[in-house]
């Protein structure tokens, strides 16, 4: 059974940092593209960051460039999103995603709240 289990969200003050983790099981992460998305209150889903299976292509939303960093540890079957210099507008539920051919798998979501 394929599962993506997220951890690492929480409440942080503006300017703070968090690291989100996404533990993957049931698939070989070597072949899958990975990504992080978020949904803020009252807004639609936004793609935050993505990385190809070969790690040759990495893209970030303009709103997070220079502050967020996506990474993967295939030997641990884990995907990460480092969030630095957090702003109140980064408050959202964050979802990890793995894609391969027609297959598209999602984590359960984790809340990130940026507030003083």
C-alpha positions, 0 to 999 in steps of 0.5 A: 500500500502506498502511503505518504505520511507527513510531519513537522507542521505547527505554529511559528512566529514571523521570520521563523523556520520549520521543516516539513517531512513526508515519509513515503512507503510502498513505492520506489521514490527514485522514479517519482517526481515530488512536490509540495502544495498548500491551501490557505484559508479561503484560497485555492491550492497553490504549488509551492515547490517541485523536483523531478525524479532525477533532481535535474529540475526544481521549481518554486512558486515566486512567493517562496523563492529564496525562502523555501527549499525542497529536497529528497533522501531517496535512501530514507524514502523521505521528502522534505520542505524547509521553510525559512523566513516565514510570513503570515501569508504562508499560513496554510495546510501543506501537502506533499505529493509524489507523481509517476506516469499516471499515478498521483499520491498525496500526503494527509496534509499538515498545518503551518501557522505563522503568527505572533 
